[in-house]
Amino acid sequence: MGTLVEELLARYREPVPLWINGAWAPSEAGGLLTVTNPATGAALATVHEARGEDIDRAVKAARGAFEGAWGKTSPAQRQRLLWRVAELLDQRRDELATVECLNNGKTLREAQKGDLPGCSEVFRYFSGWATKLHGETIPVEGEVLCYTQRAPVGVCGQIVPWNYPLLMACWKVAPALAAGNTVVLKPSEFTPLTALCLGELCKAAGIPDGVVNVVPGYGDVAGEALARHPDVDKVAFTGSPRTARRLLVASAETNLKKLSLELGGKSPMLVFPDADLDQAARWAQGGIFSNKGEVCSASSRLLCHASVKDALVAKLAEKARRMTVGDPLNVRTQLGALVSERQLNAVLGHIARATAEGARLVTGGQRDTEGDKARGFFLQPTIFEDVKPAMALAQEEVFGPVLAVLTFTDEDEAVRIANGTTYGLAAGVFTRDVARAHRVARRLQAGTVWVNMWNGFDAAAPFGGFRQSGWGREQGMHALELYTQARCVWVPTA
Ligand code: NAD
């Protein structure tokens, strides 16, 4: 390993405390989390574990900042501060990408070229919005001036997963701060390191203490405490539908805090007979195997017209077999390690079930234990064909590098299968027929539809799900709806 990595590991030799009120703060109960490097299975760092009393301290700090210094900060000041966070993220890009790679198992290249640029871009984008949020005057009856303001929601609990640890944190923190909220961010217990760096970076940028608090901990302890805290006004969550249901109950049983939810999907890529099959195979490979398939918008169902299925699967299987699986720090690696042994076993469980239900394995399907990989959580890129719409592999999110190939014979059937899950996050249409592309896009129950491409993201473009893929949209101007509320003011002028 290079010097930078050794320096980083040296930094993590002591347990990393929580980040509360602009300072490192030990957990009150004294619990510690061990964070693992999924590529080696070895401990990478220990981090203080937040429990109820720590969450309470963090919420108090966030409330204090909301009613104090942050509440008095002008939109123009917030704009400058968010821009500065973006600059600092760019300055530390290599270091943060390396930590992300070591902690998550994604390749260094993915972290450098995908995650980190997205982090600073989202701060830049929402920096601009800080000065552009305004209300309107309403022409009400009578001699009255009636106007609205866009008020912040207040203290926001933000619970993020392990697949894009820093990127998901930035997607949530940047719009919240632009609109004048304060946050208590709970990263995943598997991947808390870069989120803790974000707390420190926000302070270095000049953001007042207490505005951004970072409290790693277990979901059913720290996450639950945040979700049930009576002084948290809103919870923004990315993760599983199972946890989302817990958050709804917690909100209902406490203070009816607002919720926004991004819950993954089972996103279909529809390939029509007139599609460019080489192009479709390239996007399908990236769609299911990038970030080891641990992507909420993974193209996990490939819906092929029956006439092109064999040709497309042959191209894709060839690509999958040639992929380099291994050390995420190696620039030639294309598929890193799954995030944890638990996730690896969950994905192997999906593979076993697909086989038992009669799907045909085209390639992969095994844990990859070649050489040093035996220590880590690697899986061969996996493709199943002859998958039927009712099979678990066509219905359940796997969150791993496992593709289900299904076939259709006409457009109606394609749309019916595509819409035939409980999810609705993303979908794709591959065709050279422009009319068909737009017609099918309109019929797909999905928050994002890509035509002849996959995984297009931009800080300006809304992202979120139809149906059980979630509530609300992150990114773009739509995200501001999650973090503001209208205040209507009436003033008699007669
Ligand atoms: P999860 O929903 O349990 O974890 C996501 C986040 O929620 C983590 O920070 C976790 O600590 C927290 N959490 C867990 N239980 C909580 C609770 N009761 N209250 C508050 N917070 C809680 O997801 P997971 O178990 O890590 O992964 C399971 C599956 O979820 C994956 O296989 C995948 O299908 C899905 N997932 C989806 C996304 C996505 O981007 N939509 C991300 C991660 C996982």
Residues whose N, C-alpha, C, O or C-beta is under 5 A from the ligand:
A	BS01	NAD	I159 V160 P161 W162 K186 P187 S188 E189 G217 Y218 G219 D220 G223 E224 A227 T238 G239 S240 T243 R246 E262 L263 G264 C296 E397 V398 F399
